[in-house]
Structure formats: C-alpha cells, structure tokens
Amino acid sequence: MQSINPASGEIIQTYQAHTRDEVVDTINRTQNEWSSWKKTDYKQRGLLMHKVAIILRNNASEYATLMSLEMGKVITEALAEVEKCAWVCDFYADHAEKFLADEPIETNATRSFVSYEPIGIVLAVMPWNFPFWQVFRFAAPALMAGNGAVLKHASNVPGCALAIEAIFRLAGFPRDLFRTLMIPAAEVEYVVRNIHIRAVTLTGSEAAGSQVASIAGQELKKTVLELGGSDPFIILDDADMNQCVKTSVQARMINAGQSCIAAKRFIVVVSRQAEFEEKHARIMSAMVIGDPLAVTTQVGPLARLNLRDELHKQVVDTLDKGARLILGGQPIEGPGAFYEPSIISDVKSGMSLYHEETFGPVSAIIPVRDAEEAIHVANDSDFGLGASIWTKDAAYGETLARRIESGAVFVNGMTVSDPRLPFGGIKRSGYGRELSAFGIREFVNIKSIWIA
C-alpha cells in the first residue's frame, strides 16, 4: 500500500498490508477491550476524549502537513480540519451522557424507560477527502457510547489512518479499542462478515455503499451510509449578490471541490445570471493554485490523476452537449493532479454536470425562470445531501427549504457539517445520520425496560 503525493506524483511511503490472520487477531483484541470498555462510565470516557482534543490541537501542524502530503489538501484547510476534529471530540465528551441518558416513558408499568447501550465493534469504511474529520466524526460518538471501533481507511491515506490510531493510544484509550486495518477494498467484505463486527458506517461512493450495505444486510448488521451529493445552490432574484457570490466560491472550492456537500449546481434565476457569472468568475480566476503546503495556496491538486481524468470527461461531455465555457475547463500541465478552476454555464438536463456528482473545482450554472423552477431543478437529482438558498426574505427561504429533498438546507449560508446538527442524506446520498444526538444513537441498543 503506497502513499503518493498528488502534488508531485512522488511516493511518500510504502506500507505492508495486514494478512487475514492479522485482521482476525486485531478484531479479537478489540472485542476483548470492548468487553471492559462498555462498563466504563461517561466521566472516564470523557476525560480520555478531551485528551484526544488536546493532542490534536497541540500537534495540529504535524497532522495538517500529513493530510496535505497524502491527499493534497491546502495547509490552511488542513489546519482547520484538525481543529474541527478536536471540536467534535470535546462536543461528545461533554454531551454524550445527556444524549444517552435513560428516557422515561409513561406506560401502565410502575416504571418504564428507554435505555441506550453500546452494541460492540463498529467498522468504519472512510474516504480520503477529509482524512481526519471523517474518522473523528464517527469515532468520537462511537467510543463515547461505549463501543469499540476498527477503521478501514482509504488506501491513499494510510499515514493518516495510523496517525489517528496513535492519537487514541496516546490519549490513554485502551490499546486495542480503536484499531486501523491496513487492507485493500477487496478485503472489506471479509471484515464485515466477522462475527464481532456489529455495525458498519461508510462514507464514500454509491457503488461502495451499495456493496457494503448488501453484505451487511446478509449478515443482519446495521449500516449508516453517507454517499455522494450534487448539492444545489439556489440564487433567487432578491439575493444579496455580493455575499452570495463570496460564499458560492468557498462552497464550491473547499478542498479543491472534493467534498460531498460542496455546492455543485448553481441554480440562478435568469434576471441575476449575468451578474452571478461575472462575479463568480472574477473570484475563481484569481485563486492561487499550487503547492498545498504553501500558506498562500488556495487550490491544491485533486487526490489522484484518475480522479482528474474522470472530472475532465464530465466537463467535455457537458460542453459537447451545448453548455457554455466561461472559465478553465482543462487539466493543468506538469506534475501533479491539478485542474483549472472552471465555470460551465447554461447546463441542462441530459448533461453530465446536471446529473452527476462532480468532485473537483468545477461550477455548473443552471439558469431558471423563477423560484418554482429552481425547486424543481434542485429536486431533479438522484442525490439529496445538502442544499443552499439565497434570498433576502428569510421566511420565504424557510418555506422553500421545506420543499427541497435533502438532509440539510441552509438559507443564506453555506452548507456545512456541524457536531450540533444531524448530518446525512436521502435518496442515493445514503441513509442514517451522523453527529448530534441522532448520530450517537445510531450505534446503540435502544432498549425498552418495563418494571411492574
């Protein structure tokens, strides 16, 4: 297993994959640790989780640099990701006990209530685009709930995977309670079928989610899936265009556009189309592309060359079918997997950028007549992860938000994941929720206790 710098194409380090015997031994060790861990109280768990947050903050530069080297994230965004991981650790350390407290239910019993209890080992199959955040947003609630965890991280970020395992050990968690499995994707089925794995959480592609959910279903194991997104960013005729445009670029270009909840389809009423295109292009064209470790860099490379090739095919297909190129539209020559910040307008149904998820720095602009057509276009998608609406009439924005088919809608704001809010999607964006009280309750036994 190799870690390759996507900015240069150079091999950073080679790792030895675990054998099946090693995988089984690791899971057995985690099961043994969990047998004791599930009996600990929230105070003990919380003290250790707060220590994880301290370690993350004290070593933020080291972890951010590792992310930049392995998957090309610009260093400023990588530092912010480390801080967000510390936040989610502190959040669950402070709130897990309240979220999982016994819930009294009035029945004909002398006493009846719902108890939330740990279920065992949760397997996490995680992606490369947010190599620390995706892991901590599952691990913090899972461990605070009293579960054990094993991680199968993306094969191009093995250094991040091992670093995260080391963080939990350094904080004082039992040595084998959180373990990283160094295995290729082909071995995931073998792990899912292990008797000690009680549930699976996956963030990734539709294909990966469908396959893992099918295997887990055969084994009668619960899954939570956070899959792709093609988030609409709706700009109505009364939108504050300056604030809207500034946010639109950030929402599209975070992580070089490689985010499930990045704004991907900019649905603009025709009366504001020209203004939005001009201002959006002005900011996009001035963005600094280059070495992700340089603090002045705003756009780094895509994580792999094949991902850049796939993105370019989507752009070419859309342009060949009649869309209009405003900016970019080409891979950047030279070493690394860089792609020009790009804007494609007059995108219509039948074009790749209208229907497919685009993982890269490409904005697709879809003109519409009015708010009604905007809602139709927003919902005319197989995905339903996030959405954003821009209007000066907040009450009207709320009314429209209730009509959008997605797991989250932000009115006059950028779609983000926040530990305080449930996160997840509908349709082909997956099911189940992460974060907040809803997320920590996904992998517990919701037990009814009735006492006469």
Secondary structure in CASP SS format (residue, H / E / C, confidence):
PFRMAT SS
TARGET T0000
AUTHOR 0000-0000-0000
METHOD secondary structure of the structure
MODEL  1
M C 1.00
Q E 1.00
S E 1.00
I E 1.00
N C 1.00
P C 1.00
A C 1.00
S C 1.00
G C 1.00
E C 1.00
I E 1.00
I E 1.00
Q E 1.00
T E 1.00
Y C 1.00
Q C 1.00
A C 1.00
H C 1.00
T C 1.00
R H 1.00
D H 1.00
E H 1.00
V H 1.00
V H 1.00
D H 1.00
T H 1.00
I H 1.00
N H 1.00
R H 1.00
T H 1.00
Q H 1.00
N H 1.00
E H 1.00
W H 1.00
S H 1.00
S H 1.00
W H 1.00
K C 1.00
K C 1.00
T C 1.00
D C 1.00
Y H 1.00
K H 1.00
Q H 1.00
R H 1.00
G H 1.00
L H 1.00
L H 1.00
M H 1.00
H H 1.00
K H 1.00
V H 1.00
A H 1.00
I H 1.00
I H 1.00
L H 1.00
R H 1.00
N H 1.00
N C 1.00
A H 1.00
S H 1.00
E H 1.00
Y H 1.00
A H 1.00
T H 1.00
L H 1.00
M H 1.00
S H 1.00
L H 1.00
E H 1.00
M H 1.00
G C 1.00
K C 1.00
V C 1.00
I H 1.00
T H 1.00
E H 1.00
A H 1.00
L H 1.00
A H 1.00
E H 1.00
V H 1.00
E H 1.00
K H 1.00
C H 1.00
A H 1.00
W H 1.00
V H 1.00
C H 1.00
D H 1.00
F H 1.00
Y H 1.00
A H 1.00
D H 1.00
H H 1.00
A H 1.00
E H 1.00
K H 1.00
F H 1.00
L C 1.00
A C 1.00
D C 1.00
E E 1.00
P E 1.00
I C 1.00
E C 1.00
T C 1.00
N C 1.00
A C 1.00
T C 1.00
R E 1.00
S E 1.00
F E 1.00
V E 1.00
S E 1.00
Y E 1.00
E E 1.00
P E 1.00
I C 1.00
G C 1.00
I E 1.00
V E 1.00
L E 1.00
A E 1.00
V E 1.00
M C 1.00
P C 1.00
W C 1.00
N C 1.00
F C 1.00
P C 1.00
F C 1.00
W H 1.00
Q H 1.00
V H 1.00
F H 1.00
R H 1.00
F H 1.00
A H 1.00
A H 1.00
P H 1.00
A H 1.00
L H 1.00
M H 1.00
A C 1.00
G C 1.00
N C 1.00
G E 1.00
A E 1.00
V E 1.00
L E 1.00
K E 1.00
H C 1.00
A C 1.00
S C 1.00
N C 1.00
V C 1.00
P H 1.00
G H 1.00
C H 1.00
A H 1.00
L H 1.00
A H 1.00
I H 1.00
E H 1.00
A H 1.00
I H 1.00
F H 1.00
R H 1.00
L H 1.00
A C 1.00
G C 1.00
F C 1.00
P C 1.00
R C 1.00
D C 1.00
L C 1.00
F E 1.00
R E 1.00
T E 1.00
L C 1.00
M C 1.00
I C 1.00
P C 1.00
A H 1.00
A H 1.00
E H 1.00
V H 1.00
E H 1.00
Y H 1.00
V H 1.00
V H 1.00
R C 1.00
N C 1.00
I C 1.00
H C 1.00
I E 1.00
R E 1.00
A E 1.00
V E 1.00
T E 1.00
L E 1.00
T E 1.00
G C 1.00
S C 1.00
E H 1.00
A H 1.00
A H 1.00
G H 1.00
S H 1.00
Q H 1.00
V H 1.00
A H 1.00
S H 1.00
I H 1.00
A H 1.00
G H 1.00
Q H 1.00
E C 1.00
L C 1.00
K C 1.00
K E 1.00
T E 1.00
V E 1.00
L E 1.00
E E 1.00
L C 1.00
G C 1.00
G C 1.00
S C 1.00
D E 1.00
P E 1.00
F E 1.00
I E 1.00
I E 1.00
L C 1.00
D C 1.00
D C 1.00
A C 1.00
D C 1.00
M H 1.00
N H 1.00
Q H 1.00
C H 1.00
V H 1.00
K H 1.00
T H 1.00
S H 1.00
V H 1.00
Q H 1.00
A H 1.00
R H 1.00
M H 1.00
I H 1.00
N H 1.00
A H 1.00
G H 1.00
Q C 1.00
S C 1.00
C C 1.00
I C 1.00
A C 1.00
A E 1.00
K E 1.00
R E 1.00
F E 1.00
I E 1.00
V E 1.00
V E 1.00
V H 1.00
S H 1.00
R H 1.00
Q H 1.00
A H 1.00
E H 1.00
F H 1.00
E H 1.00
E H 1.00
K H 1.00
H H 1.00
A H 1.00
R H 1.00
I H 1.00
M H 1.00
S H 1.00
A C 1.00
M C 1.00
V C 1.00
I E 1.00
G C 1.00
D C 1.00
P C 1.00
L C 1.00
A C 1.00
V C 1.00
T C 1.00
T C 1.00
Q C 1.00
V E 1.00
G C 1.00
P C 1.00
L C 1.00
A C 1.00
R C 1.00
L H 1.00
N H 1.00
L H 1.00
R H 1.00
D H 1.00
E H 1.00
L H 1.00
H H 1.00
K H 1.00
Q H 1.00
V H 1.00
V H 1.00
D H 1.00
T H 1.00
L H 1.00
D H 1.00
K C 1.00
G C 1.00
A C 1.00
R E 1.00
L E 1.00
I E 1.00
L E 1.00
G C 1.00
G C 1.00
Q C 1.00
P E 1.00
I C 1.00
E C 1.00
G C 1.00
P C 1.00
G C 1.00
A C 1.00
F C 1.00
Y E 1.00
E C 1.00
P C 1.00
S E 1.00
I E 1.00
I E 1.00
S E 1.00
D C 1.00
V C 1.00
K C 1.00
S C 1.00
G C 1.00
M C 1.00
S H 1.00
L H 1.00
Y H 1.00
H H 1.00
E C 1.00
E C 1.00
T C 1.00
F C 1.00
G C 1.00
P C 1.00
V E 1.00
S E 1.00
A E 1.00
I E 1.00
I E 1.00
P E 1.00
V E 1.00
R C 1.00
D C 1.00
A H 1.00
E H 1.00
E H 1.00
A H 1.00
I H 1.00
H H 1.00
V H 1.00
A H 1.00
N H 1.00
D C 1.00
S C 1.00
D C 1.00
F C 1.00
G C 1.00
L C 1.00
G C 1.00
A C 1.00
S E 1.00
I E 1.00
W E 1.00
T C 1.00
K C 1.00
D C 1.00
A H 1.00
A H 1.00
Y H 1.00
G H 1.00
E H 1.00
T H 1.00
L H 1.00
A H 1.00
R C 1.00
R C 1.00
I C 1.00
E C 1.00
S C 1.00
G C 1.00
A C 1.00
V C 1.00
F E 1.00
V E 1.00
N C 1.00
G C 1.00
M C 1.00
T C 1.00
V C 1.00
S C 1.00
D C 1.00
P C 1.00
R C 1.00
L C 1.00
P C 1.00
F E 1.00
G C 1.00
G C 1.00
I C 1.00
K H 1.00
R H 1.00
S H 1.00
G E 1.00
Y E 1.00
G C 1.00
R C 1.00
E E 1.00
L C 1.00
S H 1.00
A H 1.00
F H 1.00
G H 1.00
I H 1.00
R C 1.00
E C 1.00
F C 1.00
V E 1.00
N E 1.00
I E 1.00
K E 1.00
S E 1.00
I E 1.00
W E 1.00
I E 1.00
A C 1.00
END
